[in-house]
Amino acid sequence: MCVKQDILATLSYFDIFDYPLTQTEIAQFLKITFDQEEFITALHNLVMENWIYKFDEFYMLQHNYSLVQRRRKGNFQAKSMLKTAGNIAEFLSRFPFVKGVAVSGSLSKNFADENSDIDFFIITENNKLWLARTFMHCFKKVAFLFKKQHWFCMNYYVDEEMLEIKEKNIYTATEIATLLPLRGVTVFQEFFRQNAWSRSFLPNHSLRISYVEETRNPFYKNLVEFLFRNSVGDFLDQLLMKLSLYRWNQKTRSGKLNKRGTTMGLDAARHYAKPSPLSFQKKFMEMYEKKIFNLFCRYENRAKTVF
């Protein structure tokens, strides 16, 4: 893949989200290493050849300035929401067996709108994921009463036994690279080490760690962990896993839809719990691969015509 094609592929990825990129951001998300001068020349030529468009400091595939306005508004809203996320992360880190909390989703990419949730990626103690998840989701039921459930979207859990993400593709690599840890510096350092494979997809992106000062665990957290860090706790953890999977399988079989319009599903086992990759992720990857295939075909055909 040449630099021009790599730039087109990168812009195609974010075009699915109607999100224009700066020059620095494009460079970070390229899938090959590159020479800086070659990259800048390729970017300039793509604009001159009308393959891509530049408005202010942003580049995109669409000739649509409203996307720049949308991004700026979304970046501004994200600043406020990230402050809220920081406070919530501090609160979630106080739940028993929680080792690390990070912001994921669109907010971790510094974008939010009126429909945005605050998505969290949670790391728990080994063999205590389902206990931790149950404690946190019981609290989320309370958040529904105050219509703040969108602030507590704990969508993705792993425990210390399974920090390596199973699915290895450009989507998961991008989610890992843009993850914003807010609590649990040590455990997230190990998480990024075990997911170093993501660098094969994004060799130019520096994985981020937010060095927030850790707070001392409250008394009740230490007490609950002491009471359940034994065979009884292991039994309850497995029981809660089975009950949760049964309930989620019922949702999937009944065809219950989430707010994205896809069938609700949970991919889970003892050491992880996450939205089923057969839903949004699969559809996204199919859309992305089709998009770059068509774009590359047009690019290569025009190149043949020129020469």
N, C-alpha and C positions, 0 to 999 in steps of 0.2 A: 504494500500500500504506500503510495506517495504522500507527501505532506498535504497536497491539495485535497486528495481524497479523504485523508484523516481529518482535516478541518471540516469537510462536508459531513462526515460521519458524526463528528462531535456536535455540530450544530443541529444535525438531524435528531440526535438523541433529545436535546433540550427543546427542539421545535415541537415535539409531541406535547410538551407542557406549555407551549407558547412563551418560552423563556429565552430572551436574547442574552448573549454573553459578551463580556469584555474581552479584549485581546489576552489579558493575563489569564482569565478563566478558560478560554479556548486552549491555551498552552497547557494548563494544568490537566485538562481532560483528554488530551491527545493520547492515542493508543500506541504510538511509537515514539522513541526518543528522536530528537530533531536538533538541527543547527538553528540557532536563534535568527541569524540573517536569512536563512532559507525559509524559515517559518514566516517572518514578516513579509518577505517578497511574495510568497505564495498567498498570504492573506490579502495583500494589496491587489494582486492579479485577479483573484477570485471576485473582488469587488468591481474591478475595472471590466471584467468579462460578464458581469451581471449574474454570476452564480449565487452570490450572496449580496446582502445590502447592509450598509452602515448608516446608522442614525446616532449622532453624537458619539459616545464611546462604545456603543453597542453594535454587535454584528448578529445577523439573523438570515434565515432562508426566505422569510416573507417580506414583501415590500409593504410594511405596515407599521407606521410610527406609533400607533396606539399600543403596541406591545411594549414599547419603551416606557410609555406612561404607566401601563399596567405594572411593569416590573418595579418602577420607582415607587409607586404607591404600595406595592407588596413589600418591598424592602423596608419602607418606613413603618408599616404596620408590624412587621416582624420584630423590629427593635423593641416595641412595647410588649409584644407577646413573649419574647425571649426573657424579659425581666420576670414575667409571670412564671415562665417555665423554670427559671432558676429557683424561685421560691418553692414551686411544687416539687422539683427534684430534691431539694433539701428535705421536704416533708416525706417524700416517698422513700428516701434513703433511711428513714427512721423505722421503717417497717421491719419486722423480724426476718432475718436471713437474706436481706437485700445487701448486695456487695457493691453494686455500681448502677448508676442511672445516667442515661444519655438521651438527648433529643434526637429524633430521627425524622423522616418524612420531609415535607416541603419546608418546615420551619428550620431544619438543620441546614437548609440551603439558603437561608435568609429571605424566605418569602412567606407571606401570609395574606389572606383576604378574609372577607366576612364569613366565609364558610369553613375556614381552616380549623383543624383540630390541633391539639398539642400531643404529638406522638412520642412515646417513650420506649426506649430499648433498655431492658432490665437484665442485669446479671445477678444471679442468686448463689447462695452457698450450695455446694455439691449435695445432691439428693434431698434438697429442701425447696425445690422450685415450686411444687404444687402447693405446699403450705404457704409460701410467700405470696404466690399468685392468688390464692384464696383469701388471705388476709386483705390484700390490696383491692380485690374485686368486690369484697364485702363493703369496703369503704366507698367504692365507686357507686354502689347502690344508693348510698346516702347523697352522693353528688348529684344523682338524678333528681332528687327532691328539690335541689336548688338550681336545676338546669345548667349545671357546670360539668356535666359528664364529658363534654368535648375537651375539657382541660386535662382529663385523666385517661388518655387512650394508651393504656399499657398493652401494646399489640404484640410485642416480640420479647420472649423470655428465653434465656439460656442459663445453664448453671456452669460452675467452674469446671465440670467434667467435660463439657462439650462447647468450648468457645469457638472452635473452627466452624464456619458456616458451610453447610453441605453443598448448596447450589453455588456453582462457580461460573459466573457470566458477567457481562458488562453491567447489568442492572444491580446485582448484589455487590459488585466491586464499587460501583458509584455510591451505593447506600453506605458501605463501610467507610469509604473515603470521606464522605460528608457527615458522618456521625459526629455529634457534638457532646462529648462526655462532660457531665456537670458534677458528678460525685463518683468516687471510686477510682482515683488515678491509677493506683497500683494494678487493679484487676483489668482496667482497660489497656494498660501497657501490655499485659499478657495477651489480651484479646487481639490487639493489633499485631503482636508478634505471631500468633497462631494463624492469622489471616494475611500473612505476607504475600500469599498467592495473588491477592488483589493487585499487587504491583505489576503483574504480568499484563493486566488490562489497562492500568493507569500508571505507567512508570514515572510520570512527571508530577504526580500529585503527592504532596506531603501530608501524611495522615496527622490529624490534629488531636491534641490532648489539652483539655482545659484544666489548668492547674489551680483548681479551686481548693482553698484550705479545707481539709476534712474536719468535721466536727465530731466530738466524742459521742459514742452511742448512748442514748438515754437509758435509764435504769430499766424501764419496762421491756425494751428490746433485748437487753442482756438477759433479763429474767425469762422471757418467753423462749429465747434460744436455748438457755440452760435446761428448761423443762422439756423441750422437744428434741434436743440433740442426743437421741438415743433410739433404741429399737421401736419404741412406741411412736416416736416422730417419723421414723422410716415407714412404719405401717400406715400411719395416717397420710403421709405424702403419697404413697402408692394408691391408697383408697381414693383420695381426692382426685388423682389423675384419672382413675377409672370412671368416677362419677362425672367428671368434666368432659371426658371424651364421649361418654354415652349421651350427654346432653347436646354436645356439638354435633354428633352424628345424626341426632334427631332433627336438628336445624337443617343440616345439609340434605337429608332425605326428603324433608318437607319443602325444599326449594326456597327457603327463606332468603331474602335478598338484603345485602347491606346498602348503605347510602350511595355506593358507586353503581348499584344495579347488578352486582355479581352475586352468585350464590354463596352464602356464608359457609365457610369451612375452616377447619383447624387442622394443621399438620403438627402432630405432637407425639412425644414419647417421654420417657422418664426425665431426660435432661434438656428438653427444649419444648417450647410451645409458640407457634407463630401462625399467621394467616396462611391458608393453603396456597402453595406456589402455583397451583393449577388455576387460580382465579386471576387476580390482577397481573401478577408477574408474567404468567404465560401469555396473556393477551398483549401485554406491553412488548415483550420480546418478539412476538410475531409481527406486531405493527412496526417495530423498529427495523427488523430485518427486511421486511417488505419495502420499507421506506428507503433504506440505503441501497437496496438492490436496484430499485427503479432509478434512483438518483445516479448511481454509478453507471448504469446502462446508458443514460442520457449523456453523462459526462464523457464516457469512452466513445460514444457515437459522434459527439461533436468534435472530440479530439481527432478522430479518424478523418472527419470532413475537412478539418483545418489543414491536416498534413497530406 
